[in-house]
């Protein structure tokens, strides 16, 4: 199979629900060759075990029950921008083959990796 990149965003159904982010993290780690997790409940994962967003969604819903989940299959060369830690930009640029991270991207003060 070909390796694909996916954006995965998870949200507990409501505040009283148990946060199952650790379950998602373990599930993605089991299938992903590389993954990014610089924002709460948000991952980018590269995997050759799922060919489409529906397949990955079906796999992940077994770990989270009825909570909210968004899975987006990313193109080979996604257009991305925002405000992140320079290390996060470097990982994204390397993962998507864009070379060295641009130094003109904004970085929030005190930003840090969550994993």
N, C-alpha and C positions, 0 to 999 in steps of 0.2 A: 504494500500500500504506500501511497504518497503521504508525506507529512503535511499536515495542515495546521494553521494557527487559528485559535478561537479566543474571543473575548468572553469571559464568564463573569456574571455579576449575580450575587446571591443576596437575598434580603429575607429575614424571618417574617412570617406572616403578620405578626404584631409584636408589640414589646414584651408581652408575657410569654411568647414562644422561646424555646431554647435556641440559642444561636448555634447553628451547626456548621460554622465556617471551618472548624477543624476537620470535620468529615469531608467537606469539599476538598480541602487541602490534601488530605490523604488520598482521596479518590483520584484527583488530578495527578498527584505524584506517582501513582501506580500506573498511569497510562501515558504520561507526558515525558518526552525526552528533555524538554526545557520548559520552564514556566516562570512567570513574572508575577509578583504579588507586592506591589509598592503602595497599594491603596486598600483600605478596609473592604473586605468582601468582594474584591475585584481581582481577577487573574487573567493573564494571557498564557495560554498553554499551547505547545506544539506537540501534536500527536499523530501517529500513523495508524492508530487503532479505530478512528472514526472518520468517515468520509463526508459527513454533513452535520449540520447543527442539530437536526432531529435525533440522530443516533447518539450524539454526546449528551443531549438533554435527557433522553431515555435512560442512559447510563447513570447520570447524576441524580435524577429524581428519586432513585432508590435510596439515596443517602439523606435526603432532606424532607421527605413526605410532601406536605402541601405548601411549603414555603415558596416564595417567589424566586424565580430563576430566569435569567436572560442568557442565551448562548448565541453568539454571532460568529459565523465563519468569516475570517478576515482575508482580504485579497493578499496575493504574494507581496505586493508593494503598497501597503496602506498609507494613507495620508493622515498623519497625526501631529498634534501640537497641544500645548497646554502649559501648565506650570508644575514642574516636577524637580526633584533632586537631580543633580547632574549624573549621578550613578544610574538612576532610572533611565535617563535619556540614553546613556551609553549602552545599557543593556538592550533597549529597544532598537537603537541604530545598528548594533551588532547582529541582533536576532533577525532583523529584516534586511540585512545587507546594505545598509546606508553609509557605512564607513564610520568615521569619527563623529561623535556627537557635536552638534552646533553649540557654540559658546554664547549665542545671542538668545537662547531660550530662557524664559523667566524661571527662577527657582524660589520657592517660598522659604522664608526664614525658618530655621529649625526643622526642616523636613528631614525625615529619616525613613529607612526601610522598615517594613513591618515583618519581613522575613528575609 
